[in-house]
Amino acid sequence: MSADQGGVGPLDRLWTKVSHLGPEAIRFGIVGLTGVACQFVVFNVLRYAGPGGQGPLEAKPITAQVIAIGAATVITYLGNRYWTYHHRARGNPVRELPIFLLLNGIAIAIGAVCLGFSHYVLGLTSPLADNISGNVIGLGLGTLFRFWSYRKFVFTGESPGGG
């Protein structure tokens, strides 16, 4: 039976499957940008918000970055769990959070590999090249990985009982 005869055609079925992705992707992006902003603010406050531009972790950039990433991770987990994927059945946070952290680590590694390949293998060492490879290509690929993997492995829509 064709779509014009009252049946559902293949394009209608495809649209039904993917129509929710647009709003979900927009919410995912907003949550991600909020996490990036949080990371930027926390890092800079820890490094530079103090007398003479010296914050409490001015001499410890790695510690400041780890704390900033941790804060951003909490923000993005909560934002994705309770807003981006609010329409899916709630899973157990004891199961979700470790998987979320692991997948976040993989996404961070994707960006680092892009930057490392460009910088050390291709020899593209300018600030522009580093930013394009790390913050455009790497962040872009990492974001695509996060969107796919969170839907597939973290916010699966399974009920807390597993089914």
Residue pairs with C-beta under 8 A, 6 or more apart in sequence:
1 7
2 9
3 9
3 11
3 12
8 16
20 87
24 84
24 85
24 151
25 147
27 83
27 84
28 80
28 84
28 146
28 147
28 150
30 79
31 75
31 76
31 79
31 80
31 83
31 84
32 76
32 143
32 146
34 75
34 76
34 79
35 72
35 73
35 75
35 76
35 79
36 72
38 68
38 71
38 72
38 75
39 68
39 69
39 71
39 72
40 68
42 64
42 67
42 68
42 71
42 72
43 64
43 65
43 67
43 68
44 55
45 55
46 55
46 56
46 57
46 63
46 64
46 67
46 68
47 55
47 57
47 58
47 61
47 64
48 54
48 55
48 58
49 55
50 56
50 58
55 64
57 63
57 64
57 67
69 108
73 100
73 101
73 104
76 104
77 96
77 97
77 100
80 100
80 150
80 154
80 155
81 90
81 93
81 96
81 155
84 155
85 150
85 151
85 155
85 157
88 155
88 156
88 157
89 157
89 158
89 159
89 160
90 159
90 160
91 154
91 155
91 156
91 158
91 159
91 160
92 160
96 154
96 155
99 153
99 154
100 150
100 154
103 145
103 146
103 149
103 150
103 153
103 154
104 146
106 145
106 149
107 142
107 143
107 145
107 146
107 149
108 142
110 138
110 141
110 142
110 145
111 134
111 135
111 138
111 139
111 141
111 142
112 134
112 138
113 138
114 133
114 134
114 137
114 138
114 141
115 130
115 133
115 134
115 138
117 133
118 124
118 129
118 130
118 132
118 133
118 134
118 137
119 125
119 129
119 130
119 133
124 130
124 133
